[in-house]
Amino acid sequence: MNAELMALSDIDKLVPLFDQYMVFYGQPSDPERYKVYLIERLKNNEATVYLAFNEKLENIGFVLNYQTFSSVSLGRVVVLNDLFVVPAARQKGVAKALIECSVNLAKETGSVRVDLGTAKTNSNAQALYEQLGFEKDTEYFAYSFSV
């Protein structure tokens, strides 16, 4: 398994995986809509994506990161926003390798940390994150306001 930084020209490798990811999270399958969204993020340098592929060069996963800042920490923060591995490639170290890409991105950009969120019911992901040294926030609650 290998993971590489994705270029805009690789968009057609990402879209089918992203579509599966969105369906996993209860969204409708809509590859064209997702492609437009992803192209916009990449063209504007708003996202960094790493693609994972196996020895047959089949795309088996991705991690999409955004960058933001923390005033309290006085530094840049990488937000590991989306992580997906196809079911056939799970439990084989693919997610771990993709997470390491995000950590390396944080180091390369001088970021102070990598932040992520996952469903309260996703115990497999939680176990992996904690195994890799991520700490569950016990100090802050997260809130959202839909507009």
Secondary structure, 3 states (H helix, E strand, C coil): CEEEECCHHHHHHHHHHHHHHHHHCCCCCCHHHHHHHHHHHHHCCCCEEEEEECCCCCEEEEEEEEEEEECCCCEEEEEEEEEEECHHHCCCCHHHHHHHHHHHHHHHCCCCEEEECCCCCCHHHHHHHHHCCCCCCCCCCCCCCCC
